[in-house]
Amino acid sequence: MPAPPVPPSGDAPGNPGVPPREESGGGAGENAELWFADLVRTHTRRVFALLYRMTGNAGDAQDLSQEAFLKAWQNRTQLRDAGRPAPWLLRIAANCAIDFQRSRASQRPGSPMAPSLDDENQGALRDGLATGDLTPEDASLRGESERRLWAALEVLSPKERAAIVMRDIEGCPNREVAAALGCSMITVRTHIASARVKMRKHLLRKKVKS
């Protein structure tokens, strides 16, 4: 997956761990390019993984990754905690995915979220994430489990999906999920509890039908 491009700026040296601040003249701080390059290098895979699991499509996740990092660059002065940029960046990425899902739902009601097994990008992604020790039988079982997971995620609202993906799949603590979604930890717990109930009911219905 190609990394988002670093926007051009000055070449002044500086500490890439410090977020740039707007100067009085309105230009970018002198550390802007180094800071953004470090942000992209450190968080690209995590952002892509979140977006892929929220959209179910590698191409959409790549496009949304580009959009998320562009918005991070444009809004870099809004970062308040220089030592912990991940929650701020994941919030941008999650909002990109939520907006995308809402737009897709309004344009194509009922469109499936689950990835197509014939899609070249999906196959390449799965190959890249696959464990070499899996037997064909294990790989088949894992593939079936993943399809059930995608189908269960499809029944959730965008914010429920973001919360459950970040908490239960990505392993983020509730504090980071709350920061990413811009809500309280109580709201995060509500989203997660609701998502788990919906997914459990969906999986039980599927099991009964089969």
C-alpha positions, 0 to 999 in steps of 0.5 A, a space after each residue: 500500500 503506498 504511503 500518503 505523500 508528504 506535502 511540500 514545505 520548507 526544509 528546515 531541520 527540527 524535531 519530527 515529534 513536535 507538531 507544527 504550529 502556525 506562525 503569526 504570518 500564517 505559514 506552517 511551522 518549520 518542523 511541519 514536513 518532518 513531523 508529518 513524515 514521521 506521523 505517516 511512517 508511524 501510523 499508516 498501517 494502523 490507520 489502514 487496518 482500522 479503515 479496512 475493517 470499517 469498510 471491508 474493502 482494501 481500495 476504499 481503505 487506501 483512498 480513505 487513508 489518503 483522505 485521513 492523512 490529508 485532513 491531518 496535515 490540514 488540521 495539524 495545529 489542532 493536535 493538543 497532545 504532541 506525545 499522543 497523536 494516535 487518538 487524534 489521528 484515529 478520530 480523523 480516520 474514523 470520521 472519514 470512514 463514518 462519513 463514507 459509510 453514511 454516503 454509501 448507505 444513502 446512495 446504495 441502500 443494502 449494498 454489502 460490506 463484506 469483501 468479495 473473494 474474487 477482488 484482486 486487492 482483497 486477495 493480495 491483502 489477505 495473502 499479506 496478512 496470512 500466517 504461513 503456518 496455517 494448513 489449508 483447512 485452517 485457512 478455510 475455517 479462518 476465511 469462513 469466520 472472517 466472512 461471518 464477522 464482516 456480515 455481523 459488522 454490517 448490521 451495526 451503525 457506523 459509530 457502533 462499528 467504529 467502536 467495536 472494531 477499535 475496542 475488540 479487534 484493534 485492542 484500543 483502550 476505551 479512553 482511546 476509542 472515546 478520544 477517537 470518536 469524540 465522545 465519553 467513555 460511557 457512550 463508548 461502552 454503550 456503543 460496544 454493548 449495543 454492537 455486541 448484542 446486535 452481532 450476537 443476535 445476527 450470528 444466532 439467526 444465521 446459525 439457526 438458518 444453517 
